[in-house]
């Protein structure tokens, strides 16, 4: 098998598996409390990754690396994926994917505001204006008290917070001193994030809501998908293709995944696919394309989206 074919197989794996996570999160939280669901998912996947990499010869992480990995994991998985899972109890998976897909907009904004950060050039600035305008258009019915996109206002705010925490965690992961092994580091982040999610579930009373007998087969299957395909297979493919393909090609997942999520939500969850949603999607995804094009050739690789 040629390297080019392997690259495209890995990219399709990332496109489909990560694009599908939004739909399966939606199905999972139908009968499993969101923080407990996400915590179980990441503890399982994190344990497998960590044990695998340690048995494969990766060095034991230091205390400082554990602390930094925990900070990244809590931002990405508790703040990012945990809030996403919470919001998807009430917000359509396709709409959720579009709002979370705005992460590059938040990252560019945070990077420009932090001391020593890089400010966007004119193309990136145009992308920011267009992108946030697309988000405003998408959620306008919610802000005006409408429900035309299946996105109540509290759910929209929760998703915007999730995207913000996801962006903070991604930026911090670039500057934090973590283990050289990406997979070992990811396992550590998943373990720490999983513990944080369980604690959040405890403080919000989710254990009292959890009734195993009430969990449907669809929710169990969705959990299995999220562990095996969302967290492990998808991430392994991403980690490999990040080293084998140009960054410009790898970064296309940021605007392909929302398209996959919207399509799957429409086909399998009967989510309304209106002209309003399609136009908003085109604007938001187009802005992400502009921001990717505006990056200098020496820019770092796209953030490792552990929360997928």
C-alpha positions as CSV (number, residue, x, y, z in Angstrom):
1,X,0.0,0.0,0.0
2,X,1.4,3.4,-1.0
3,X,2.0,6.1,1.5
4,X,-0.4,8.4,-0.3
5,X,-3.2,5.8,0.1
6,X,-2.4,5.3,3.8
7,X,-2.6,9.1,4.3
8,X,-6.1,9.2,2.7
9,X,-7.3,6.2,4.7
10,X,-6.1,7.9,7.9
11,X,-7.8,11.2,6.9
12,X,-11.1,9.5,6.1
13,X,-10.9,7.7,9.4
14,X,-10.5,11.1,11.2
15,X,-13.2,12.7,9.0
16,X,-15.8,10.0,9.6
17,X,-15.1,8.8,13.1
18,X,-14.7,12.3,14.6
19,X,-17.5,13.7,12.6
20,X,-19.7,10.9,14.0
21,X,-18.8,11.7,17.6
22,X,-21.4,14.5,17.9
23,X,-24.2,12.2,16.8
24,X,-23.1,9.4,19.2
25,X,-22.7,11.8,22.1
26,X,-26.3,12.9,21.5
27,X,-27.4,9.3,21.6
28,X,-25.3,8.4,24.6
29,X,-26.6,11.2,26.8
30,X,-30.2,10.2,26.1
31,X,-30.1,7.8,29.0
32,X,-26.6,8.3,30.6
33,X,-25.9,11.5,32.6
34,X,-23.4,13.6,30.5
35,X,-20.5,14.0,32.9
36,X,-20.5,10.3,33.9
37,X,-20.8,9.3,30.3
38,X,-17.8,11.4,29.2
39,X,-15.8,10.4,32.4
40,X,-16.3,6.7,31.7
41,X,-15.4,7.1,28.1
42,X,-12.1,8.9,28.8
43,X,-11.0,6.9,31.8
44,X,-11.4,3.7,29.7
45,X,-9.6,5.1,26.6
46,X,-7.0,6.8,28.7
47,X,-6.1,3.7,30.7
48,X,-5.7,1.7,27.5
49,X,-3.5,4.3,25.9
50,X,-1.4,4.9,29.0
51,X,-0.8,1.2,29.8
52,X,-0.1,0.4,26.1
53,X,2.6,3.2,25.8
54,X,4.2,2.3,29.1
55,X,4.5,-1.4,28.2
56,X,5.9,-0.3,24.8
57,X,8.8,1.4,26.5
58,X,7.7,5.0,27.0
59,X,9.4,6.6,30.0
60,X,7.4,7.2,33.2
61,X,6.2,10.8,33.3
62,X,7.4,13.2,36.0
63,X,5.2,14.8,38.6
64,X,5.4,18.1,36.7
65,X,4.4,16.4,33.4
66,X,1.4,14.9,35.2
67,X,0.3,18.3,36.6
68,X,0.6,19.9,33.2
69,X,-1.2,17.0,31.4
70,X,-3.9,17.3,34.1
71,X,-4.4,21.0,33.4
72,X,-4.7,20.3,29.6
73,X,-7.0,17.4,30.2
74,X,-9.3,19.3,32.5
75,X,-9.6,22.2,30.1
76,X,-10.1,20.0,27.0
77,X,-12.2,17.2,28.5
78,X,-14.0,18.7,31.5
79,X,-14.4,22.2,30.1
80,X,-14.6,21.2,26.4
81,X,-16.1,17.8,26.0
82,X,-18.0,17.7,29.3
83,X,-19.9,20.9,28.5
84,X,-20.4,19.7,24.9
85,X,-22.0,16.5,26.3
86,X,-24.1,18.5,28.7
87,X,-25.4,20.8,25.9
88,X,-26.2,17.9,23.6
89,X,-29.0,16.9,25.9
90,X,-30.9,19.8,24.5
91,X,-29.0,21.0,21.3
92,X,-29.0,19.2,18.0
93,X,-25.7,17.4,17.2
94,X,-25.2,19.2,13.9
95,X,-25.7,22.6,15.5
96,X,-23.3,21.6,18.3
97,X,-20.6,20.6,15.8
98,X,-20.8,24.0,14.1
99,X,-20.4,25.9,17.3
100,X,-17.6,23.7,18.5
101,X,-16.1,23.9,15.0
102,X,-15.5,27.6,15.7
103,X,-12.6,26.6,18.0
104,X,-10.0,28.0,15.5
105,X,-11.7,31.4,15.8
106,X,-11.4,31.4,19.6
107,X,-7.8,30.1,19.4
108,X,-6.8,32.9,17.0
109,X,-8.5,35.5,19.3
110,X,-6.9,34.1,22.5
111,X,-3.5,33.8,20.8
112,X,-3.7,37.5,19.7
113,X,-4.6,38.7,23.2
114,X,-2.1,36.7,25.3
115,X,1.3,38.3,26.1
116,X,3.7,37.4,23.4
117,X,1.0,35.9,21.2
118,X,0.8,36.1,17.4
119,X,-1.8,38.5,16.0
120,X,-3.7,37.5,12.9
121,X,-2.8,39.1,9.5
122,X,-5.5,40.8,7.4
123,X,-6.8,37.5,6.0
124,X,-7.1,36.0,9.5
125,X,-8.8,39.1,10.8
126,X,-11.4,38.9,8.0
127,X,-11.9,35.2,8.9
128,X,-12.6,36.1,12.5
129,X,-15.2,38.8,11.6
130,X,-16.9,36.4,9.2
131,X,-16.8,33.5,11.5
132,X,-18.2,35.2,14.6
133,X,-20.9,36.7,12.2
134,X,-21.7,33.2,11.1
135,X,-22.1,32.0,14.7
136,X,-24.4,35.0,15.5
137,X,-26.5,34.2,12.4
138,X,-26.7,30.5,13.5
139,X,-27.8,31.3,17.0
140,X,-29.9,34.4,16.3
141,X,-33.3,32.5,16.7
142,X,-32.2,31.3,20.1
143,X,-31.2,34.9,21.1
144,X,-34.6,36.1,20.0
145,X,-36.4,33.4,21.9
146,X,-37.0,31.1,18.9
147,X,-36.2,27.4,18.6
148,X,-35.9,27.1,14.8
149,X,-32.4,25.4,15.0
150,X,-33.1,23.3,18.0
151,X,-30.7,25.3,20.1
152,X,-32.1,26.8,23.4
153,X,-30.2,29.8,24.6
154,X,-28.7,28.1,27.7
155,X,-27.4,25.3,25.4
156,X,-25.8,27.8,23.0
157,X,-24.0,29.5,25.9
158,X,-22.8,26.2,27.2
159,X,-21.4,25.3,23.8
160,X,-19.7,28.6,23.4
161,X,-18.1,28.0,26.8
162,X,-17.1,24.5,25.7
163,X,-15.4,26.0,22.6
164,X,-13.6,28.6,24.7
165,X,-12.2,26.0,27.2
166,X,-11.3,23.7,24.3
167,X,-9.3,26.6,22.8
168,X,-7.5,27.4,26.0
169,X,-6.5,23.8,26.5
170,X,-5.3,23.5,22.9
171,X,-3.1,26.7,23.2
172,X,-1.7,25.6,26.6
173,X,-0.9,22.2,25.2
174,X,1.4,23.9,22.7
175,X,3.5,25.6,25.4
176,X,3.3,23.0,28.2
177,X,6.2,20.6,28.7
178,X,4.6,17.2,28.2
179,X,6.0,13.8,27.4
180,X,7.5,13.4,23.9
181,X,5.1,10.5,23.2
182,X,1.9,12.1,22.0
183,X,-0.1,8.9,22.8
184,X,1.3,8.7,26.3
185,X,0.5,12.3,26.9
186,X,-3.0,11.9,25.5
187,X,-3.6,8.9,27.9
188,X,-2.5,11.1,30.8
189,X,-4.8,13.9,29.8
190,X,-7.7,11.5,29.4
191,X,-7.1,9.9,32.8
192,X,-7.0,13.4,34.5
193,X,-10.0,14.6,32.5
194,X,-12.0,11.5,33.3
195,X,-11.4,12.0,37.0
196,X,-12.5,15.6,36.7
197,X,-15.6,14.6,34.8
198,X,-16.5,12.1,37.5
199,X,-16.1,14.7,40.2
200,X,-18.3,17.1,38.2
201,X,-20.9,14.3,37.9
202,X,-20.7,13.8,41.6
203,X,-21.1,17.5,42.5
204,X,-24.1,17.8,40.1
205,X,-25.9,14.8,41.5
206,X,-25.6,12.6,38.4
207,X,-24.9,9.4,40.3
208,X,-28.4,9.6,41.7
209,X,-29.8,10.0,38.2
210,X,-27.8,7.0,36.8
211,X,-30.0,3.9,36.6
212,X,-28.3,1.1,34.7
213,X,-31.6,-0.7,33.9
214,X,-32.8,2.5,32.1
215,X,-29.8,2.8,29.8
216,X,-30.9,1.9,26.2
217,X,-29.0,-0.3,23.8
218,X,-28.5,2.8,21.6
219,X,-26.7,4.6,24.5
220,X,-24.5,1.6,25.3
221,X,-23.6,1.2,21.6
222,X,-22.8,4.9,21.4
223,X,-20.5,4.7,24.4
224,X,-18.7,1.8,22.7
225,X,-18.3,3.8,19.6
226,X,-17.0,6.9,21.4
227,X,-14.3,4.8,23.3
228,X,-13.1,2.6,20.4
229,X,-13.6,4.9,17.4
230,X,-13.8,8.4,18.7
231,X,-11.1,8.3,21.3
232,X,-8.7,5.5,20.2
233,X,-8.9,4.7,16.5
234,X,-9.6,8.2,15.4
235,X,-6.9,9.7,17.6
236,X,-4.3,7.1,16.5
237,X,-5.1,7.9,12.9
238,X,-4.8,11.6,13.6
239,X,-1.4,11.2,15.4
240,X,0.0,9.2,12.5
241,X,-1.2,11.4,9.7
242,X,0.0,14.5,11.6
243,X,3.5,13.2,11.0
244,X,3.0,11.8,7.5
245,X,1.1,14.6,5.7
246,X,1.3,18.4,5.4
247,X,-0.3,20.4,8.1
248,X,-2.5,22.2,5.6
249,X,-4.0,18.8,4.6
250,X,-4.4,17.5,8.1
251,X,-6.1,20.7,9.3
252,X,-9.0,20.1,6.8
253,X,-10.6,17.9,9.6
254,X,-11.7,21.2,11.2
255,X,-14.2,22.0,8.5
256,X,-15.0,18.5,7.2
257,X,-16.1,17.2,10.6
258,X,-19.0,19.6,11.0
259,X,-20.3,18.7,7.5
260,X,-20.2,15.0,8.5
261,X,-21.9,15.7,11.8
262,X,-24.7,17.8,10.1
263,X,-25.3,15.0,7.5
264,X,-25.4,12.2,10.1
265,X,-27.7,14.2,12.4
266,X,-30.1,14.8,9.6
267,X,-30.1,11.2,8.4
268,X,-30.2,9.4,11.8
269,X,-31.5,11.8,14.4
270,X,-34.1,13.6,12.2
271,X,-32.5,16.9,12.9
272,X,-33.9,19.8,10.9
273,X,-31.6,20.8,8.0
274,X,-32.8,24.3,6.9
275,X,-31.4,26.9,4.5
276,X,-30.6,29.0,7.6
277,X,-28.4,26.2,9.1
278,X,-26.7,25.5,5.7
279,X,-25.9,29.2,5.1
280,X,-24.6,29.6,8.7
281,X,-22.5,26.4,8.2
282,X,-21.0,27.7,5.0
283,X,-20.1,31.0,6.6
284,X,-18.5,29.4,9.7
285,X,-16.6,26.7,7.8
286,X,-15.5,29.3,5.2
287,X,-14.1,31.5,8.0
288,X,-12.1,28.5,9.4
289,X,-10.7,28.0,5.9
290,X,-9.6,31.6,5.7
291,X,-7.9,31.4,9.1
292,X,-6.1,28.2,8.1
293,X,-4.9,29.9,4.9
294,X,-3.7,33.0,6.9
295,X,-1.3,30.9,9.0
296,X,2.4,31.4,8.2
297,X,4.2,28.3,6.8
298,X,6.2,28.0,10.0
299,X,3.1,27.9,12.2
300,X,2.8,25.0,14.6
301,X,0.7,21.9,13.7
302,X,-3.0,22.2,14.4
303,X,-3.9,21.5,18.0
304,X,-4.3,17.9,19.0
305,X,-8.1,17.7,19.7
306,X,-8.0,15.2,22.5
307,X,-11.6,16.0,23.4
308,X,-12.8,14.2,20.2
